[in-house]
Amino acid sequence: MALHADGLGLSSSALPLLASLINERLGLFYEPGRYDLLADRLAPLVLDRGFESFLDYYYLLKYDADSAVDWRRVMEALSIGETYFWREIDQLRAVVDHLVPRLVAAGQPVRIWCVPCASGEEPLTLAMLLEEAGWFARAPIEIHASDASASAIERARAGRFRERSFRALPAGLRAKYFTEDGDAWVVDPALHARVRSWSVVNLLCEGEVAPRARAPVILCRNVFIYFSPAAVARVAGTFARAMPPRAYLCLGASESLLKLQTAFELEEIGGSFVYVKEDRNA
């Protein structure tokens, strides 16, 4: 049964402080109209810690040197795990049909980073597209995947998916790349192995992001809709500093960098919009 803050005697006076701290550390933005949602998701963590107020929890998260485990629990509580195979597929087709050939022709390593990857449907969709196009036999290609949620990464590594993940995937591809096992479908091990690594990464932590962002293609889709503009600019800046001189950033269909000052320019490539970091010294 869900726990609701308003029935637990937890004062909501510290919620603005918590919302601000979470935005600073995780990028997630909660406006005042969504404080009730924030309270309901954090209330079980507050009570589990034996606290009687959100203010106590705020002080723990902000000042306790040993709060790393608590921050991971906060991230788990606030994570939005909505994803499925073949989501916004046109942009992924543009990556496979246009960006990968450009990189191969230019002699650039083909390294693609999916973040956040949730439970793995997006990087595996990309792997299917590349496999169907024969790219793995023609060029060395690396796919890496990360998410802020450790439990999501565990599910991605397990490679087991429920029916909801397949609502857009063509039936022939499910039959080809997945095997039914009880109430789940298990991904083909060879396809699963196409994703070289699965890791836990906080997009607001430059030390975690920068080594992985040295990729000419980053898929960072459907997370900036939950971030404040300042957090989006911060992450885009980290990407730009780490990515090669000419590189491509794919965002979700409802996301935009156009109102921010970034190193990326929007281009239409293969019928989809992609943000391009140009080589200014070329």
ROKEMAR-418223 format. One line per field, with one value per residue (C-alpha): x negated, z negated, y negated. Coordinates in nm, 4 decimals, always signed. Example, Ala and Ser with C-alpha at 12.3 -4.5 7.8 and 13.67 -1.06 7.14 Angstrom:
BEGIN
c1	(-1.2300; -1.3670)
c3	(-0.7800; -0.7140)
c2	(+0.4500; +0.1060)
END
This chain:
BEGIN
c1	(+0.0000; -0.1335; -0.2343; -0.1068; -0.2851; +0.0324; +0.1462; -0.1834; -0.2211; -0.5207; -0.5423; -0.5701; -0.7504; -1.0902; -0.9745; -1.0979; -1.4433; -1.4360; -1.3134; -1.5959; -1.8581; -1.7314; -1.7414; -2.0992; -2.2238; -2.0086; -1.8714; -1.5110; -1.2787; -0.9721; -0.7681; -0.5417; -0.2406; -0.4212; -0.5461; -0.2745; -0.4118; -0.7642; -0.6427; -0.4600; -0.7647; -1.0080; -0.7871; -0.8725; -1.2448; -1.2008; -1.0126; -1.2548; -1.5319; -1.3352; -1.2856; -0.9767; -1.0120; -1.1300; -1.3633; -1.5584; -1.5926; -1.7036; -1.9837; -2.0915; -2.1090; -2.2807; -2.5320; -2.5933; -2.9172; -2.7776; -2.4578; -2.5575; -2.3319; -2.0441; -2.0941; -2.0768; -1.7483; -1.6166; -1.7075; -1.5293; -1.2188; -1.2055; -1.3036; -1.0618; -1.1043; -0.8679; -1.0247; -0.9628; -1.1206; -1.0983; -1.0191; -1.0622; -1.2107; -1.2573; -1.5411; -1.7142; -1.6815; -1.8531; -2.1398; -2.1811; -2.1157; -2.2962; -2.5174; -2.6885; -2.7804; -2.9197; -3.1367; -3.2623; -3.3426; -3.5345; -3.7326; -3.5880; -3.5249; -3.1553; -3.0756; -2.7192; -2.6147; -2.2521; -2.1698; -1.9345; -1.8745; -1.6130; -1.5734; -1.7564; -1.4921; -1.6485; -2.0071; -1.8717; -1.6455; -1.9527; -2.1389; -1.8533; -1.8565; -2.2335; -2.2133; -1.9352; -2.1389; -2.4485; -2.6651; -2.8241; -2.9789; -3.1138; -3.2594; -3.3615; -3.0668; -3.0333; -2.7066; -2.7221; -2.4261; -2.3775; -2.1026; -2.0817; -1.8754; -2.0750; -1.7644; -1.6959; -2.0499; -2.0036; -1.6935; -1.8783; -2.1624; -1.9142; -1.7628; -1.4135; -1.1164; -0.7414; -0.4702; -0.4435; -0.7923; -0.6861; -0.3856; -0.5617; -0.8132; -0.7316; -0.6257; -0.8891; -1.1700; -1.0357; -1.0278; -1.3818; -1.5547; -1.3542; -1.2523; -0.9439; -1.0185; -0.7188; -0.5697; -0.8715; -1.0690; -1.4469; -1.6681; -1.8997; -2.2433; -2.4268; -2.2149; -2.2439; -2.6216; -2.6147; -2.5714; -2.9281; -2.8562; -2.5748; -2.6538; -2.4952; -2.5523; -2.4143; -2.3950; -2.4688; -2.8020; -3.0588; -3.3132; -3.0762; -2.9527; -3.2684; -3.4514; -3.1407; -3.0500; -3.3625; -3.1336; -3.0442; -2.6783; -2.4854; -2.1228; -1.9888; -1.6176; -1.3195; -1.5031; -1.5461; -1.1672; -1.2130; -1.5107; -1.5253; -1.6716; -1.9836; -2.0330; -1.9805; -2.2410; -2.4812; -2.4511; -2.4711; -2.7894; -2.9426; -2.8529; -2.9986; -3.3299; -3.3734; -3.2414; -3.4679; -3.5008; -3.2067; -2.9431; -2.5697; -2.3275; -1.9809; -1.7059; -1.3444; -1.0786; -0.9438; -1.2852; -1.4806; -1.8066; -1.7016; -1.6411; -1.9773; -2.3308; -2.5039; -2.7644; -2.4970; -2.3038; -1.9796; -1.9861; -1.7433; -1.9160; -1.7355; -1.3987; -1.4702; -1.6096; -1.9525; -2.1751; -2.5175; -2.8385; -3.0485; -3.4262; -3.4907; -3.8542; -3.7786)
c3	(+0.0000; +0.0926; -0.1823; -0.1552; -0.3297; -0.4211; -0.6380; -0.8157; -1.0082; -0.8035; -0.7723; -0.4131; -0.5051; -0.3976; -0.0570; +0.1275; -0.0228; +0.0786; +0.4283; +0.4737; +0.3454; +0.5701; +0.8685; +0.7824; +0.7355; +0.9774; +1.2228; +1.1602; +1.1329; +0.9096; +0.9263; +0.6307; +0.7940; +0.7849; +0.4242; +0.3188; +0.5645; +0.4350; +0.0759; +0.1484; +0.3174; +0.0446; -0.2597; -0.2808; -0.2777; -0.5503; -0.7729; -0.7013; -0.8314; -1.1523; -1.0868; -1.1752; -0.9165; -0.5638; -0.7161; -0.8951; -0.5653; -0.3906; -0.6457; -0.5996; -0.2216; -0.2208; -0.5033; -0.5904; -0.4379; -0.4290; -0.2409; +0.0894; +0.0223; -0.0624; +0.2610; +0.4547; +0.2807; +0.3696; +0.7321; +0.7299; +0.5740; +0.8289; +1.1408; +1.4328; +1.5916; +1.8867; +2.1980; +2.4646; +2.7754; +3.1008; +2.9199; +3.1456; +3.4002; +3.6845; +3.5030; +3.4317; +3.7990; +3.8815; +3.6517; +3.8265; +4.1841; +4.1801; +3.8775; +3.8656; +4.2387; +4.1884; +3.8997; +4.0835; +4.3962; +4.1856; +4.0156; +3.6763; +3.4128; +3.3958; +3.0278; +2.9163; +2.5600; +2.4513; +2.1350; +1.9621; +2.0851; +1.8239; +1.8393; +2.1708; +2.4409; +2.6262; +2.6647; +2.7604; +3.0202; +3.1616; +3.1607; +3.3526; +3.6148; +3.6574; +3.6770; +3.9359; +4.1437; +4.1253; +3.9615; +3.6982; +3.9771; +4.1559; +3.8846; +3.5189; +3.3291; +2.9556; +2.7742; +2.4094; +2.1827; +1.8503; +1.6142; +1.2782; +1.1387; +1.0187; +1.0225; +1.3858; +1.4784; +1.3002; +1.5093; +1.8263; +1.7478; +1.6843; +2.0310; +1.9307; +2.0510; +1.9894; +2.2496; +2.2044; +2.3486; +2.6834; +2.7669; +3.0657; +3.1709; +3.4975; +3.4216; +3.6522; +3.4601; +3.1272; +3.2664; +3.4008; +3.1007; +2.7957; +2.6391; +2.4230; +2.0689; +1.8389; +1.8031; +1.9615; +2.2838; +2.2752; +2.5208; +2.7439; +2.5719; +2.8918; +2.9296; +2.5585; +2.5881; +2.8530; +2.5632; +2.4320; +2.0895; +1.8513; +1.5818; +1.3203; +1.4006; +1.2573; +1.5447; +1.3040; +1.2042; +1.4626; +1.3322; +1.4162; +1.7441; +1.9118; +1.9656; +2.1269; +2.3279; +2.5446; +2.8036; +3.1420; +3.0845; +2.7606; +2.7226; +2.4299; +2.4895; +2.2724; +1.9562; +2.0097; +1.9863; +1.6129; +1.5740; +1.5066; +1.7878; +1.5777; +1.5334; +1.9059; +1.9912; +1.7411; +1.8862; +2.2456; +2.1507; +2.0093; +2.3255; +2.5505; +2.3635; +2.3787; +2.7245; +3.0330; +3.2549; +3.4716; +3.2853; +3.2642; +2.9735; +3.0022; +2.7736; +2.7369; +2.9675; +2.6989; +2.5880; +2.7138; +2.6615; +2.8806; +2.5916; +2.4334; +2.5217; +2.6138; +2.8573; +3.0498; +3.3623; +3.4661; +3.8029; +3.9913; +4.0770; +4.2434; +4.1694; +3.7965; +3.5877; +3.4328; +3.2455; +3.4064; +3.2467; +3.5293; +3.5508; +3.5190; +3.6217; +3.9446)
c2	(+0.0000; -0.3436; -0.5820; -0.9376; -1.2220; -1.4068; -1.1169; -1.0619; -1.3843; -1.4934; -1.8696; -1.9944; -2.3178; -2.1811; -2.0584; -2.3713; -2.3106; -1.9447; -2.0280; -2.2784; -2.0350; -1.7560; -1.9890; -2.0854; -1.7283; -1.5279; -1.7856; -1.6805; -1.9793; -1.9896; -2.3069; -2.3955; -2.2350; -1.8986; -1.9128; -1.6668; -1.4121; -1.4699; -1.4305; -1.1058; -0.9530; -1.0563; -0.9925; -0.6186; -0.7052; -0.9658; -0.7226; -0.4390; -0.6616; -0.7128; -1.0835; -1.2819; -1.5570; -1.6305; -1.8891; -1.6151; -1.4322; -1.7487; -1.7996; -1.4383; -1.4662; -1.8033; -1.7716; -1.4059; -1.2818; -0.9287; -1.0115; -0.8432; -0.5444; -0.7772; -0.9699; -0.6434; -0.5653; -0.9108; -0.8545; -0.5189; -0.6750; -0.9567; -0.7629; -0.7580; -0.4167; -0.4560; -0.3059; -0.0441; +0.1055; -0.0934; -0.4213; -0.7279; -0.4907; -0.7428; -0.9149; -0.5844; -0.4960; -0.8257; -0.7277; -0.3918; -0.5048; -0.8411; -0.9046; -0.5658; -0.5801; -0.9336; -0.8204; -0.5120; -0.7160; -0.9696; -0.6945; -0.7834; -0.5173; -0.4358; -0.4682; -0.5371; -0.6154; -0.5764; -0.7703; -0.7277; -0.3742; -0.2735; +0.1053; +0.1362; +0.1152; -0.1792; -0.0498; +0.2923; +0.1320; -0.0392; +0.2930; +0.4564; +0.1813; +0.2072; +0.5860; +0.5756; +0.3283; +0.5485; +0.2849; +0.5066; +0.7152; +0.4068; +0.1852; +0.1926; +0.0469; -0.0056; -0.0681; -0.1728; -0.2340; -0.4121; -0.5175; -0.6912; -0.4041; -0.1034; +0.1170; +0.0188; +0.1193; +0.4518; +0.5166; +0.4154; +0.6536; +0.9343; +0.8872; +0.9984; +0.7953; +0.7988; +0.7610; +0.3844; +0.3329; +0.4834; +0.2665; +0.1032; +0.3693; +0.5515; +0.9089; +1.0551; +0.8897; +1.0115; +1.3651; +1.3259; +1.1692; +1.2831; +1.6143; +1.6514; +1.7664; +1.7825; +1.4352; +1.2639; +1.2542; +1.3036; +1.1187; +1.3201; +1.3323; +1.2353; +0.9208; +0.8406; +0.8617; +0.5866; +0.3435; +0.3365; +0.1900; +0.1020; -0.1539; -0.3772; -0.7461; -1.0691; -1.3180; -1.6051; -1.4485; -1.5577; -1.3070; -1.0228; -1.1680; -1.2974; -0.9635; -0.8129; -1.1226; -1.0907; -0.9399; -1.0887; -0.9937; -1.0367; -0.9373; -1.1390; -1.1134; -1.1954; -1.2978; -1.6731; -1.7116; -1.6483; -1.8852; -2.2571; -2.4732; -2.5312; -2.1562; -2.0946; -2.3602; -2.2087; -1.8575; -1.9860; -2.1706; -1.8549; -1.6670; -1.9371; -1.9481; -1.5714; -1.4848; -1.4784; -1.7900; -1.6829; -1.4881; -1.4261; -1.4555; -1.3012; -1.4318; -1.3262; -1.4649; -1.7012; -1.8310; -2.1308; -2.3200; -2.6131; -2.8540; -2.7767; -2.8817; -2.5555; -2.4260; -2.2359; -2.3377; -2.1712; -1.9930; -1.7730; -1.4478; -1.1618; -1.3158; -1.3545; -1.6373; -1.5937; -1.8378; -1.8669; -1.9830; -2.1229; -2.1265; -2.5025; -2.4558; -2.2701)
END
